[in-house]
Amino acid sequence: MNLDGDTTEVSPAETRLQKLKRMTTSDHQHIDDMVMAMAPFENRGNYARFLGLQYVFHRLVKPFYTADDLNALIPELSQRSRFASVCADIADLQCTVPEVQTPIALPEAGMERLGWLYVCEGSSLGAAFLLKAATNIGLDAGFGARHLAGHEDGRGKHWREFVDQVNGLALSEQQEQEVIHGAIAAFDFFRILLIEDQKLAA
């Protein structure tokens, strides 16, 4: 209740990642729609295409997970990378390791990398549905779909820890914008990968 007697509820301030989610919702939905259009769990051939895209993305984002400055801000960040799991999935299915291309420039420093990490970590949270769908083609967290598995501590808990760590960072206004730009760039990057895949599959 306000001191003047007004009983109107005051909404809590929007957190950093709530704002980021709001500003990238349409980008995220577009990517989800494009992925589902691939029908990655209809057969293993389609899944191999999807896995190739995951390999490219996680390979390029891996340096962000191992960056000393980001690990100083986010403890144990290096342990969150799923690139090794993607590689194991490729080995399980004996897929060809795709060539890594960079259709857009990735940041080498700065807070844009946090935006990329937000997209990558968020994809892990949403992978529960994908892991369930993977069983349709004989894959699971122990074979072929390891990178879709949740963390041993729990998928939700692992995500909330990341959210709390990022929300707790003291960033300048410029750095805040860098985070947003990084997230948008990450979605754009994956969209380009999907478009190129569509061209090859046509």
Salt bridges, closest charged atoms under 4 A:
GLU14 OE2 - ARG22 NE 2.76
ASP27 OD1 - ARG191 NH2 3.45
ASP32 OD2 - HIS28 NE2 3.61
ASP69 OD2 - ARG113 NH2 2.50
ASP89 OD1 - ARG146 NE 3.99
ASP89 OD2 - HIS147 ND1 2.70
ASP92 OD2 - ARG146 NE 2.79
GLU121 OE1 - ARG80 NH1 2.67
ASP153 OD2 - HIS151 ND1 3.65
GLU161 OE1 - ARG80 NH2 3.96
GLU176 OE2 - ARG16 NH2 2.72
ASP188 OD1 - ARG191 NH1 2.49
GLU196 OE2 - LYS199 NZ 3.40
ASP197 OD2 - ARG49 NH2 2.48
